[in-house]
């Protein structure tokens, strides 16, 4: 009887989930229920999936509104009607249209006009599929209305938005947030009626007892509605069924592509029975599971990328597949790496393997555009942004009128609950009401759906700023109904590789054809590259540059590709959290330990990782071979490790069977739960081995460039947003590799950095206050008419304000003139009126007056502080501006001598990792640069971390003990102190300005 029910996907309006709505209906003995969220279908599929569990027949519809003004409700008779409603809603959302008072003539959907709207619009005629909705509140007016004459058109429309007063309070807060107003300013017109609640079915019937025909009409309408989506384990994939329009042709094409790929991929290897048997095994299973088109679509996408010259990396569980390797979807040979076939695909797996295809951040948009143009039914996958704790407090703080300072205190939890006033307590109390509710719809990081049926068969779509239709449901619901996403992602690592090749083209053109960046086999065997890995000299290199990874490489003594593959997964939190990262290192350095410590079954399952679970597929192996679970049950375990696996009930059953089976095999509980804890600790963090191998391929490409074209590579790193570290430290690295660093220059620099042989000119992008249009104008004019000859010549050609020009002069961008910047600033101020705003260059060269300007000087110290102000870092050594020079020259190179002893050392802070021990106490790991430019690491254990704090960037003096763990040296800090730099000479006593920096320290 309830034809107008809302969930919290009626965004910033509804207050309960679709499951809570079903539970409410069950409690009130309702067996037919229509979900009609406001301009939204996010909950539709899951509502249909969950309804049978509550003994309820689901009906789907949409509540069409302009803001809170209800126009009409659409109810789908069947799946076609649902698609009609979705088409209609999507058209309005895409084009930002308002809904008219009259609904279109749907073929397979009913329309219900609210009683008040019919009265207001004086609507007299109704089509066969149109009805008038009567709520309990309307019953008072019905006897006095002409509408009573439309007996066959009247149905019950008792809206459901709340369960109780608590929900209504949450609703009012949501409405105030949506309107961005104080709660006290919220008008009743912006709220729902407090009586929009669900009554027990008998009470509802009792309320309408005088109008039995209304109940009969409603029941007849609801019984005529039938909506169905297949959520069973045997469901068919809903992706595009065929690539060529015919299954037989698809299969033939897939086999043809594999045969073509064999000699391409194995040109240096004999194509023996192992390769051919693996290929046939995969092909048979791919055909049987109906995943042929899925592979061909991925092949189509990467083939287009290759034609365009776009770089990409195929990863995910699909990297375990030889078919994917032969189709060039991935660059990982599963035979070479012995990648576990069952992780890739097995008969129990209803969803196809994951292919995460990474493109350069510059190319992904073009690839997305191609996919939308290439295939008929395409949409981006949606996701929900929910109200989280800090966001809720900020929103409710504004709603209750708290000042920003008090909101900040609540957000940072810097309060004593007993000292909070009544309003602050209300913010915290009511914050719990809306925490976790969806706030707005967004876009999945890279998911794209390519479907057989139109996407509106499943959901309406909205149109975010990206401009592509986006589903109103997320990836979990998509998988439930058989829609499997294509992950088209972006990363900056690939852009760095692409741009390095472009820079080599102009900086060392004779070298560009001397190598193939895709010749990974050559890179794997290159001693120079492997030495970089072994010495952990990997700053700027993809996935291997962080302090933690650098430390791990040293401890593992990694000097080859396979070692890097393992390290890429061992670094993940799952392995580290279980304590098995340390155990892996111990066993790696002493293989005898594996035989002594590892269970024989574990060692036989995972001999290459010494019986330690490192990869995702190890979960399947252990579950299958150690605990005798079926491959299907093992895959449930693996999926249970990931955050996207919603129901823990099935996961718990598998865990129980894991334990029972192990006990039956005679294993002791201590061993069983030790192994289980290792499995559970992965918790979605472990990589598939193929995924790690894909990352390692890209790492080797970047390591090759770092080894042979280090300056070009560092420029590309800087131009693509850096990586783990700030730009300052990549500039430092370039200097250490032999580059001469220049501040921005109007005749040499561009918006981005550029290099001429070994002369690296910083880009205008580092001048934080310089407008982008000014930088563009400078380079465009210079490209068209040649270099600037003087400040006067520059002013004749560029329209610029005195403020913007001052930035360029102060950073010494006119140093080619040989004139001191203070003199140039005088000249600039005399040449440009502060009030003059030129929007275009001068048509004729002006005659310039000659001014006598006194002789002025500037110092290197002044320039250092100007660089610090304008760019955020200096080009001289930060040690050169210390107030008190270091008392010693000790650095990284001296740490081995001090092993086991205390050292007094200075370091410029690179990065700090704040972490907590298992007891919850804070500790720090810090990476620093010493006086000689070398990197070293420190550890502040909890007692020291509680006493000393890092206070932003700068130079710190440490006193601590040099320790070694598996050959990796670090300093356990005992004392530390931040060092002051000198007073800014630009504003200090004139005596300071005569100080000079030693030229050799620049």
Order of alpha helices (4+ residues) and beta strands (2+ residues): beta-alpha-beta-alpha-beta-beta-alpha-beta-alpha-beta-alpha-beta-alpha-alpha-alpha-alpha-alpha-alpha-beta-alpha-alpha-beta-alpha-beta-alpha-alpha-alpha-beta-beta-beta-alpha-beta-alpha-alpha-alpha-alpha-alpha-alpha-alpha-alpha-alpha-alpha-alpha-alpha-alpha-alpha-alpha-alpha-beta-beta-beta-alpha-alpha-alpha-alpha-alpha-beta-beta-beta-alpha-beta-beta
